[in-house]
Amino acid sequence: MKVQNDEVQPNEDDVKIIRTSSTFDCGGRCPLLVHVKNGKIIRIEGDNLVGEEDQLRTCLRCRAIRHHIYSPERIMYPMKRDGPKGSGKFKRVSWDEALDEIAENMIRIKEKYGNEAFFTQLSGGYIGAFHSPPLAMIRLFYAFGGAGIHYGNVSSEGAVWACMATYGPPTKPGTPPGSPFVGHGRKDMLNSKLIILLGWDPARMISGTDSIYNLIKAHEKGIKVISINPRYSDTDIACADDWIPIIPGTDTAMMAAWANVMIKENLQDQAFLDKYTHGFDKFKEYVMGQEDGIEKTPEWAEKICGIPAEKIREVAREYATTKPACLMDCQGPARSARGEQYIRMAITMSAMTGNIGKSGGSACGGLMGIPMAHMFFGPMVPPSQMNLVEINYPGKKKTSGSVNLQDRLITKVHTNKMFHAMLKGKAGGYPFDIKFLWAAGNDFLNQLGNINASIEGLKNLEYQVSNELFMTPQARYADMILPVTSIMERNDIGRPWPSGPYFVYMNKAIEPMGECKSDVEITELIAEKLGIENFKHLEDERVLRQFVRKTPDIKKHKVDYAKYKEDGIWRMQQDEPYVAFKKQIEEPELYPFNTPSGKIEIYSERVAVQNNPDLPPIPKYLSHWEDRFDPLYEQYPLQMISPHPKNRVHSELAEVDWLKEVVPQRAWINPVDAEARGIKMGDDVYVWNDRGILATEAWVTKRIVTGAIAIPEGAWFTPDEKGIDRGGCPNTLTKDEYSPGGASALKTCLVQVGKEALR
């Protein structure tokens, strides 16, 4: 189905306008007006229903979504593998043939190996409340006897661990929210006097539809914005008064030096530290060098992070003396080999300046979420259903990540090690020998580390099913691909993350194309083939009404369902923006933090008892693999970072022609590094290390620090006959490892670049 670039100009009387929203994993849920004529989308625009001041403005991704829905690359019918795994050769089959074959393999594998041989890849993608691939697959496999699953959110596991270590695990019902709700409503930036961005680029990654809008308003109001980032980002261009380039992975050292300046000059908010925090004295010993003999001075930090010592002093003084001040610590630097230390150090800075729980301040923590507009998921997975594989497995153990702060024993595989587990199984120390994989709503092969090694894991499976819209890199290794509906072909409700606070209603704009079915319908059909009794068929209108009726925020305000559906949005009314931990700071005796001490734990008692030198109880700068002090740096002397792209949502929308025109996939490289390699703007270059090699275009720019390159994540892995990735996917080069706190370490990677591949 070919999409024309020129929009149709119809008679307006023939056009229906449908109010709906996106559900991409970008942090936005943007209200949309979809113009439909004769059952076809002819135009999409942003929705200005809520007025100019509070408009939730959509970006280029949603404005180009028509080309995603009608892409000629859409998978329209079930397809069975008809060649070697990875060849991309498939043949069309009927739904009955596809479902019969899947059911036969599921029954065979269950009888031969048991349910522990099944594994489900969940999360990411086009997630709504009802049409949620993870919930649909969980419901199916729980009813089938269970399956292996993964843990460790790719985006935030390191940040979650750090928040739990410092602020404590999530609080109980009836108490003020705690972790992971450490953000402020974005309008609260307008109450600040200084905003410091640590690797935060909301113009690209959309951490809340209203984030960049309110940041720009704050800047226009005259609030100073400082950005500390290896790249001069799009957000910096729009908002930053001062860009401070920093060597990737060294923010923690810089902040330790801030603390040193504050302590030496008596600039810390000691009254706040004494009343609300635990263990500052131990952190002070580290910063002043009493613990290890190394004082964390700005001169010490300069050698690590590349920022001049006087600039470090200047920012430390300004941050400590400007009240209130907002430090925004994005999750990007937390997806690294020591990501949790970066988050814990940022929280400590916010505590030292007395900005936690204060309007115009920040609690840091990387997550930026607020506890509003959350949904009730009971209709999808009843409490009576359990994962029997997880419950009954005898070899549960503690593992890295947020779970180890909650004294939980699990039988799960870390997300960034899933493919290695498929290859090595029990012999490699994993809980299961995985034989059957069902992937829905994600392309983890493309989005996780060390793609070439991960492929071997997929090849080792006996059977793989992928629910997909497109022939993604992982789908190429499936045995059966099932075509799923797009977000325009079904009804649903959703909420934005992380900032809200509002709900959207996604009214179905068009009928499902081709033979596409929703993930919910697919699981119901396969349940019939498997003979699962009492597997309830869910009708979307009934379930969505139940979501609305039982979701606390909507229920409390007695929202009219019909009006909500008609408008396509319902906004929570607020007298003032949400401020994380406000009650804990205003009434500490009534509302202590959920930590052993009842305070913000700069020294974490939960971490201390683990006695792990890689997870010290206070935040510290620690060197790590593939930083500039690694011996490997001599062979691969460039640090590769992989920021969010402007024109995709991770790997989604990678096929859209309009969006490809906006920003070609390319590698940012500083002129100093380019000249040393004979590279000029627009040259075709190779980027490589021991894990792989990719080809891309060079973009020579002073907008990136020397000694680093940036290749946006999400481009599709497209290997040629020599194994060179011609798609420019940075995960061709990253490691399939995670930090001591469980962060998928995809931003820690050493590479070499050249006009010829010397690997």
DOKOL-958396 format. One record per residue: y, x, z of N, C-alpha, C in turn. Coordinates in steps of 0.1 Angstrom, whole numbers, plus 5000, padded with zeros to 4 digits. Atoms other than C-alpha are relative to their C-alpha. Layout:
! DOKOL-958396
YXZYXZYXZ;...
***
This chain:
! DOKOL-958396
498850085000500050005000501250095000;498949915001503150184988501349935005;498750044995506450155006501150064992;498849955007509650174986501150045009;498949954992512550375000501149905001;498850095000515050114990499649875007;500350124993515149825014500349884991;499850135007514749475000501249935005;498850084996517949265000499649854997;500550135003516448915004501149895003;499250114996518048575007499749985015;500150014986518748555044499349885005;500650134996517448195045498550025000;501449985001513948325037499450105010;500449904992513848585064499949955015;500250024985512448555100500350135007;499749884992513748795126499149995013;500949994989511148895152500550105010;499649914990512049045185498850075006;501249924995509649325195500550135005;499749874994509549685207499050104995;501049895002507850015201499250025013;500749964988505150135225499550154998;500449865001505050505215500150075013;500149924988504450765241501250105001;498849925001508050895239500949985012;499250034988509450755272501049894997;499150125003511350475254499249884996;500550135005510550115248501249934994;498850045006513250035224499949864994;500050135006514049665216500350014985;499950005014513749605179500249864994;499950125008514749335154499350024987;500949975012512049315127500349884990;499750105011513049125095498749994992;501250035007510048965079500249894989;499950105011509848785045498650004994;501350025006506648635032498950095006;501049934992504648805059500150154999;499949855001505949155052501350045006;498849954994508449365071500850064989;499149945010511449445050501150085006;498949934994513849585075499850015015;500149994985513949715111501450055005;498749954994517149755132499950005015;499950004986517949825168500649865005;499650134994518649525191501250025009;498849994992522149485204500249885009;500050124992521249175224500750015013;499549994987522349315257501450055001;498649975000525849415247500250154998;499649875003527649735239499850105012;500049914989527849885274498550045004;501349974995524149855282499050004989;500950015012522649865247498950115001;501149915001519250035245499850054986;499949975013519750225214498850084995;501249945005516750315193500450124991;499749875008516450655175499349994987;500550005013515350755141498549974998;501450035001511650715149499749864997;500350145002511650345153500749944987;499350045012514150305125499250034987;500949975012511550455101498649945002;501350044996508650265116499349924989;500650085011508250045085499150094991;500749915009507050355066498750045007;501249984992504450405094499049894998;500850125001503150055093499449994986;500550025013502850045055499750134993;500449885006501850405049498849994992;501250005008499450455021498850075006;501149934993497450675045499349915011;500650084990496650385068498549984997;501450035001492950335075499849855001;500050145001492149975065498749935003;501350064998488449935070499150115007;500949914994485550095089499550114990;500549895008484450435076499050085007;501149924995481250625081500050144994;500049865005481051005078499050024989;500949985012479551105044500150154995;499949865003479751485046499950085013;500049924988479751775071501249965009;498950034990481751715103501250094997;498849935003485351805096500450004986;499750005014485151765059500949894996;499250115004487051445059499449904990;500750085009484451285037499449885007;500450124994483850925046499749894989;500250115009482550605029500249875008;499750134994483550245035498749935004;501150094996481150025055500649875006;499550134994481349675068500150015015;499950004985482249595104498649985006;501450024994478649475110499250134999;500749875001477249805097500550105010;499449904991479650005118499649975014;500350044986479049815150498650015003;501449994998475349805145499650155003;500449864998475150185141500550065013;499549954987477450255171499149955011;500850064989475450015193498650075001;501349935000472150175182500150145006;499849864995473450525190500349995015;499850024986474750405224498849975008;501350034994471450255233499050115000;500849885001469550555221500350115010;499549894991471650805240499949965015;500250044986471550595272498650015004;501449994997467850575271499550145001;500549865000467350945264500750085010;499349914991470051105286500649935012;499350074989471550835308501549994997;498650025003475150725310500950125002;499249884998476351065321500250084987;499849945013476051165284501149954992;498950075007478850935274501450065006;498649964996482551055275501049934993;499050085007485650865268501350085001;498749935001488951025257501149895000;499150114999491750805269501450055003;498649974997495550805273500850034987;499149975011498550865250500149884990;499950105011499350675218500749875003;499250135001500350315214499649915012;500550074989499850185249501049895004;499350124995501049835259499349965013;500750054988499949625288498649944997;501250065004497249425271499250094990;500649915010496549635240500150145004;500049874995495949945259498650064998;501349945003493150165245499250055013;500749964988492350325279499449885008;500650114992491949995297498949934992;501050065008489949845268498750085001;501349925000487450135268499550015014;500550004986487250155306499249875003;500750134997486349785307498650004993;501349995007483549845281499050095007;500949904995482050155296499649975014;500350044986482250025332498949904999;501050105002480249725320498750054995;501249945007477749945301499350105010;500749914990476950165332500850125003;499249894997479750415332500050114990;499949895010480850725314500850115007;499249894995482351065321501449984995;498650015003486151075321500750135003;499349884997488851335323501249975010;498950024991491651395348501150114996;499049905003494951585346500949964989;499150055011497851415327500650124993;499549895008498851655299501550025002;498649984999502551585304500450045014;499450004986502851585342499150055011;500949974989499851715362500650105009;499449904992501652025374501249945009;498950064993504651815384499549915011;500650094990502551555402499550085011;500549914989500851835422501150045008;498949944992504151985432500749895008;499450114992505651645442499149965012;500850034989502651565463500050105011;499949894991502751905479501250005009;498749994994506351875488500549865006;499650134995507051495492498849925006;501150084996503551375499499449914989;500650095009501151155480500749865000;499450135001502150795469499949935014;499950074987503250585499499249874999;500850124999501450275511501049884997;499250125002502649925502500849965012;499150044989505549805522500950115005;499249894996507050145526500850054988;499249965011509850305505499150094990;500849925009508350465473500250145002;500049865000507450825473499650064987;500549955012505751045448499149904993;499349925009505651015419501449954996;498750065003508850815419501150085006;499149914995511251095423501350004991;498950015008513850995397501149915005;498950094998517250825398500249914987;499550075011518450545376500950084992;499249915008520050715346501549985002;498650024998523450555353500550085012;499549934989523550755385500650144997;499449875005524451065365501549995000;498650035001527850905362500750025014;499549984987528250945400500050155005;500149864997527651325399501350074997;498949915003530151605399499650124991;500649895008527851855382498649974996;501350025005524751825361499450124994;500749885005522352115355498749964994;501250035007519652075329499150124999;501049895001516552295332499049964989;500950035011514852265298499949864996;500050155003515751895295500749974987;499450045013516351765260499749864997;500350145002516451385262500449954986;499650045014518051365227498750004991;501349995008514551465214498949925006;501350054995511951365239500149865007;499750144996513551035251499349975014;500650034986512751035289500849885006;499250124997514050685291501049974989;499250035012515850505263501550025004;498549994996519150515284500350145004;499749874994518950885293501150074993;499049925007520851055266501349924999;498850085000523250765264500950025013;499249984987524250805301500450145002;499649864999524251175299501350034992;498849985008526751165271501249935006;498950064993528850915290500550085012;499649924989528851145320500850124995;499349895006529951435298501449954996;498750065004532751215283500949975012;499250034988533851125318500650135006;499549884994534451495325499150075009;501049934991531351585345499550124993;500449885007530451935338498450004999;501449995003527051995322499650144997;500549875002525252325324498549994995;501450005005522052375303499450145001;500749874999519552655311498749984992;501150035010517052665282499850124991;500249905010515452915259500649974986;499450045013516852705230501349935003;498850084999520252565224499649864993;500650125005518952205220501049904995;499250105005520251895204500849945011;499250054988521251765239501150105003;498949914997523152085245501249994991;499050015010525052045213500949885004;499350124997526051695224500750005013;499650024986526651745261500450135008;499949884991526552105274501450074999;498849925000529752275285499650155001;500549864999527652595291498550014998;501549975003524352705276499750145005;500549884995522552975295498650034995;501349985005519653115275499150085011;500949944990516653215297498650034993;501449975005513253385290499149895004;500950104996510553125289499150045012;500949984989508553085321500650075012;499449924989511053255344501049925008;499050084992513152965358499850015015;500349994985511453005392500650125006;499349884995512753365395501549985001;498550025000516253255386500449915013;499750094988516152975413499850075013;500249924988514753215439501350095003;498849934999517853425432501249915004;499050104995520053115436499949995015;500250014986518553075470500550125008;499649884993519253435479501550005001;498550004999522953395470500549905010;499650114990523253065490499850055014;500349954986521653225521500950115004;499149894997523653545519501449955003;498650044999526953355515500149875009;500050124991525953075539500549874993;499650125008526252805512499049895001;501050115000523052615519500549895010;499750114991523252275536499050015011;500949984989521652385568499749885008;500250124992522152055586498949914993;501050075008520151885558498650065002;501349934999517452145559499449995014;500550014986517152125597499449865003;500450144997516851745597498949954992;500950075009514851665567498950094994;501049925006512751965557499150085010;500949934992509852165570499750144994;500449875005509252545566501050084993;499049925007512552665553500150145005;500049864994512352965576499150094993;501049925007509253085558500450034986;499549985013510853035524501150105000;499049914999513853225536499550155002;500649864999511653525546499650054987;500449955013510253535511501350034991;498849985008513753505494500750135004;499349884995515253775516499250135001;500849885001512354015511499350045013;500749974987511054005547498549984999;501450035001507653875536499350114992;500749905009506854125508500850124997;499349885002509554385509500950004987;499250015012511254265477501049885002;499050104999514554085481500349944986;499850075013515053815454501449994996;498550005004518553915444500249964986;499750025014520253825412499650124991;500449885008519654185400498550004998;501550015001515854135407499749904989;500350115009515953805388500450044985;499549975014517953945358498950084992;501149925007515054185350498949914995;501150095004512653895348500549894990;499650125008514653605333501050034989;499049965011517253785312501449955002;498750054998520253615327500850105008;499249904992523053855339500149955015;499950024985523153885377501249925004;498850064996526753775379500049854995;500150145004525953455359499149925009;500950074990523153375383500849975013;499150024988525653415412501049894997;499050105004528253205394499449865001;500650145000525852905389499549965014;500550034986524352935424501249955009;498850044992527852915440500549864995;499450135005528952625417499049895004;501050104996525752435424500149975015;500050024985525952485462501249935005;498850044995529552395465500649874994;499650135007529852095441499249895006;500750124994529051765458500449874994;501549985001527051575447499850074986;500449945013525251775420498649964997;501350055005522251675399499350114992;500949905006519551925390498949924993;501050075008517351785362499050104995;501049915003514151975361498949944991;500950075009512251865330498650055001;501449964999508451875328499650114990;500449905010508452105298499650145006;500349874994508652435318498849985010;501150024991506052275342498650004993;501249995008503452275314499750144997;500149855002502852645319499050055010;501149944991500552885337500450005015;499650014986502652855369500949885001;499150115001504252525362500349935013;499850064987503852385397501050075009;499149934992505852665412501449974996;498650045006508852585389500449875007;499650134994508852225402500350015014;499849984986508452315438501350075003;498849924998511252565435501249914998;498950095003513552305419500349905011;499950104989512852055447500750075012;499449924989513752335472501550024998;498649985003517052395454500849875004;499350134997517952025457500149985015;500050014985517052035494501150095006;499049914995519152345500501449964998;498650055003522152175484500349875006;499850134994521651855503500149884990;499850105011521351645471498849905000;501150095000518051465479500449875007;499750134994518451085485501549974999;498550025001522151105476500349954986;499550055013523850905448500750124993;499449895007524951155421499250135002;500849884998522351405433498749994992;501350015006518651445424498950055010;501149964992515251485441499250104992;500849915009513951705412498649944999;501450055001510151685408499549984986;500450005014510151685370499649864994;500650135006508751325367501049904996;498950095003512051135367499749855000;500350145000510350805373500649925011;499450084990511750515392499049885002;501150104996509550245410500449864996;499650145004510749945389499449974987;500650055013509349735361498650064998;501449955002505749825368499149874999;500850115005502949605355498749985008;501350034993499849435370498950004989;501049985010496749535352498649945003;501250064995494149325370499249924989;500850075010493249105340499150094991;500749925009491949405321498750065007;501149944993489749575347499849945014;500150074986488649345376499550105010;500449904990488149525409498550015002;501549994999484449445408499450104991;500649915010483949675379500350155005;499949864995483350045388499350094990;500649905008482450365370498850055008;501249964993478850415382499750144998;500249865002478650755367500850085010;499149934990481550875389499549975014;500450044986480250685420498750075004;501449964997476650795418499750154998;500349865003476951155406499950085013;500249924987475651395433500950125001;499349874999477751695424501550005000;498650014999481251585432500650135007;499449884994483651865441501549994999;498649995002487251955446500450084988;499649935012489152085416501550015000;498649985001492552195405500849884996;499250125004495251935403500449925012;499550094989496851655423498949955009;501150064991493451525435499750095012;500449914988493051835457500949995011;499150034989495951725478499749875007;500350134994494351395486498650005005;501449994995490951525498499049924993;501050085008489151365469499150094993;501049935007485951485455499749924987;500150085012485551395418498950064991;500949955010483251425389500749974987;499250015012485751465361500250144994;499749885007486651725335501550014998;498649985002490151865333500349974985;499750045013491851725302500150124990;499949885009492552075287498750074998;501449945001488852165291499049914994;501050105005487251855276499250054989;500849965012486252015243499150125004;500849894995484952325261498749945008;501150074993482852085283499049954990;500950065010481451925251499150114994;500749895006480352265239499050075010;500849924991479052425271499149915010;500750094991477952125293499750065014;500449964987476052185325499850155001;500249855000475252545315501350075002;498749944999478952615315500749965013;499550044987479452465350500749875000;499550135001480552125338499049895006;500950104994479151805354499049934991;500850075010477651665322499750084988;500349965014475951745289500549884992;499450125007478151525267499449994986;500650025013476451375237500749904992;499350115007478551075228501549995004;498650004997482351065226500649884993;499250115006484550755220501550045003;498649974999488250845214500849884995;499250115003490850575214501550025004;498649994997494650585212500550155002;499649864998494850965210499550094989;500549905009494351275189500050135008;500049894991493551525216499650134994;500349875006492051785193501350064995;498849955005495551825178501050045012;499049994990497451795211499650095012;500449914989495452025234499850144995;500049865003494952395236498850054992;501149935007492852625213499249924991;500650095009492052395185498750064993;501149955007489652625167498750005009;501150014991487452655198499649865003;500350154997487752275205499249944989;500850055011486352205170498550025002;501449974997483052375181499549905010;500550104991482852125209499749874993;500250125007483251835186498750014991;501249985008480551975163498749995008;501250004992478151995192499649865005;500350144996478251615198498949944991;501050085009475451385186500749894993;499350115006477951105179501449985005;498650034996481651035179500649884993;499350125006483650715174501550035002;498649994998487350715168500649874995;499150115004489650415168501350054995;498849935006492450515145500749924990;499250055011495250415122500050104988;499949905011495150745102498850105002;501049895000492751025093500650125007;499549904992493951245121499150125001;500949894999492651595128498749985007;501350024993490151475154499249894993;500850105007489151165134499150064989;500849935011487951405106498650045005;501249964994485151505130499149885006;500750124995484051145139498849974991;501150065008480850985127500349864995;499650135004482450645126501549985004;498650034998486150555123500249854999;499750145000487250205133501549984998;498550015003490650085119500649905011;499350084989493049955146501349954995;498850065003496049735144501250095005;498849944995499549875147500849925010;499250074989502149775173500749884994;499350125006503649525148499049894997;501050105004500349335144499349945012;500650064988499749205179501149975010;499150034989501449055209499750085012;500249924988501949255241501350005008;498849974993504349335268500050155004;500049864996505449675280501350035008;498949954993507849875301500350154996;499749865004509650205295499650095011;500149894990508950525313500950114996;500250024985510250685333501149925006;498850044994513650525338500249855001;499850154999513650145330501449975003;501150104995514249905346500149884991;500150135008513349635321498649994994;501350025007510349485304500349954986;499950055013509949425267498849914996;501150095005507949155249499850044985;500249975014506349265217499449884992;500550125008506048955195499450064987;500749955012503649005167500949974988;499150025011505649055135499249964987;500850035012502849045108498649995004;501450014998499248965106499350144998;500749875002496749255109499750034985;500149965014496549445077498550044997;501449965004493249505058499049945009;501050054990490349475082500250065014;499749944987492149625112499849905011;500250084988491249495147500650085011;499549944988492749565181498950075008;501049934991491049795206499349905009;500650114991490449485228498949934992;501050075008488649305200498850094997;501149905003486649615191499050015012;500949994989485249645226499349885003;500750134998484449275228498849994989;501150015010482449305195498950095003;501149904997480549615205499249955013;500750064988479749445239499049904996;501050105005478049165220498850074994;501149925006476049415200499150065010;500849944989474949585232499349905009;500650104992473949265248500549995014;499450004986476349305278500449855003;499850134996476348975296501349985007;498750044993479548805309501150104997;498849915004481849045290501049904995;499150105003484748815290500950034988;499049985011486748765258501449965004;498650024995490448795265500949954988;499150065010492948585246501450045004;498749924996496348765245501049915006;498950094994498648465253499649975014;500450034986496648375284500150125009;500049884992496348735296501550045002;498649964999500048805289500749915010;499450094990501048505309499650045014;500549954987498848635338500750135004;499349884997500548975335501449965006;498750034995503948815339500049935013;500150084988502848575366499750095012;500449924988501348855388500750135001;499349884998503649145381501149985010;499150034989505749175413501449984996;498650015003509149245398500449874992;499850125008508848955373499849885009;500450114992507248725398501249975010;499050014990509948795424501349934995;498850065006512748685400499849874993;500350135007510948385387500449994986;499649995014511348485351499349904992;500550105009510848215326499250074988;500849945010507948325303500549984986;499550045013509148135273501350074996;498749945002512648275276499850154998;500349865001511348625281499450034986;500749975013509148605250501049984989;499150035011511948455229501150124999;498949895000514548725239499450144997;500749885002511949005237500450115010;499649904990513449175268500449925013;499450054987514049105305500450125008;499449894992516249335325500149965014;499850024986516149375362501550025004;498649984996519549325377500150095012;499949904989520749605400501550015004;498649984996523849635421500450144998;499749855002523650015418498750074995;501249935005521250265402499150045011;501049964990518050345420500250155003;499949874995518150665441498750045008;501349964994514850835450500350055015;500049964986514250875488501249975008;498850044993517450705498499749955014;500450064986515750515527499550115009;500549894991513950825539501150095005;498849924996517251015541500949925009;499150074991519250735556499449965013;500750044988516650625581498750075002;501249915000514150915586499149965011;500950044989512850775619499149884996;500850125004511750445603499250034987;500749985013510750595569499850154998;500349865002509250945572499450024986;500749975012507951125542498550005002;501450014999504251095535499350145000;500549874999503551455545499550025015;500449974986501851605576501150015010;498849994991505251685591500949885000;499150115001506851365580501350044993;498849955006509451575562499750064986;500149945013510151735528499450145003;500749884996507652025530500350124990;499849885007509152345516498850095002;501349944996506152495534499049895001;500950115000503352265525498750035008;501149994991500752215552498749974992;501250045008498352055527499550124991;500349885009498552365504499550115009;500349884991498352615533498550005004;501450004995494952495544499050034989;500949965011493552565509499850154999;500149855000494252935514499750064986;500249965014494552995477501250094996;498849915003496753305468500749954987;499350055012497553135434500849885003;499350124996498852835453500750025014;499449984987501152965481500649885005;499550124994502352715506501549984998;498650015004506052795497500150034985;499849975014507352805462500350144997;499849865003507253155447500050024985;500249955014507853325414498850095000;501249925002504453465403499850034985;500349975013503653655372498749944996;501150075005500953515350499550064987;500549965013498753565320501049964988;499150025012500653585286501449985003;498549994998504053645301500450144995;499649875006506153955292499550125007;500549894993504454155318498550024998;501449995004500954095304499850124990;500349895009499454405287499949954985;500150065013498754165258501349994992;498650025006502554155252500250114989;499849895010502354495233499449964986;500650045012500154335207500649874994;499450125003501753995207501449985007;498749994992505454045216501049884999;499150125000506853695211499349895008;500550114993506553405235500249874992;499950125008505853075217500149885010;499950134993507152745231499949894990;500350115009506352405216500749885005;499250124995509152155224499649874992;500250135007509051785215500750004987;499350015013509951715179501049895000;499050115001512951505169499449894992;500550105010510951325141498649955002;501350054997507651255158499949965014;500350024986506251115190498750085002;501149915000503851405197499450004986;500650005014501451365167500249874993;499850135006502351005160501250014990;499050015010504550935129500150134992;500049875008503651275114499949974985;500250035014502851105081501249934994;498950085005506150925077501050094991;499249925010508051055046501450015004;498550004996511550965058500250115011;499949914988510951155091499750154996;500249865005509551465073501250064994;498849955007512751485053501150045010;499049974990514851485085499950145005;500349874994513251795100498750064995;501349945004510652005082499450085012;500649924989508152165105500250154997;499749865002509252525110500150075014;500049914988509452815135501450055002;498749954997512752885152499850155004;500149864997513253265154501450065001;498749944999516253465166500250114989;499849905011517953685139499650145004;500549864996517154005160498650014997;501549995002513453925159499749994985;500250025014513653805123500250134992;499749885008515354125110499050115002;501049904997512854345127498749984992;501250035007510154175107500349974985;499650025014512054145074500049854996;500150145003512153765077501449944998;498850075003514953555062499949855001;500050144999515953195065499149934989;500850075010513352975047498850074996;501249935004510753235043498749945005;501350054995507053135046499550125009;500549904991505653315076498749965006;501250024993502453345095500350035015;499949984986502153315133498650005005;501449994997498953435149499950075014;500549924988497053565180498550004999;501549995000493353605189499449864998;500650135000492853225189500249934986;499950065013494053145154501350054992;498949965008496653165127500649874993;499450115006499152915113501150054990;499049975010501552915083501149905002;498950094999505052765085501250064994;498749955006508652805074500850065012;499249944990511053035093501449945000;498650054999514352895106500750105009;499349894993516453195116501349955007;498950074993518953085143500350075013;499649954987520853215173499849905011;500250104990519952895190498750025008;501149974992516853055205500150155005;499949874994516653355229499150104993;500849895006515353685216498650015007;501349984994511653755222499249875001;500750124999510653395217500149934986;499950095012509853145189499749865005;500350144997509752765190499449934988;500750085010507352555170499849865006;500250144994507552175177498649965000;501450054999504352025189499849884992;500350125007502551745171499750004986;500349995014502351865136498550014998;501450025002498851795122499350134996;500849885003496352085122499349984986;500550015014495452135085499550134995;500549875004493252435080499650014985;500549985014492652585045498650065000;501349955001489452745033499850135008;500049884992490353065052500149975015;499750034986490952875085501450015004;498650004997494652915083500649865001;499450134998496452615097501349994992;498950025009498852505069500949895005;499250114995500152215090501150055010;499149954991501952435115499949955014;500250054986500352305147499950115010;500049884991501152535176498850015009;501350004992497952435195498950074993;500949915006496152645169500050135008;499849874994497452935191499949995016;500050014986497552795227498750015006;501249984993494952845254499549865005;500650134993492552565267499850035014;500049974985493452665303501049915007;499150074992495252505331500550085012;499449934989497452625360499249985013;500750024987496252655396500349865005;499750144996497952315402499649904990;500550105009496352155372500849974987;499250025012499052175345499350054988;500549955013497852195309501050114996;499149895002499352535302500350034985;499849995015500452475266501350074997;498849935003503852645270500050155004;500249864997502452985279499150064989;500749965011501453165248500750124993;499549895007501953505232499550014986;500350005014502053545194500750124993;499349915009503053775166500449924987;499650075011504953665135500350104989;499849915011505153815100500049934987;500150065013505553745063498650024994;501449995003501953865060499249995012;500950014988499053785083499350135002;500649874997497954105100498949995010;501150034990495353945122498750044995;
***
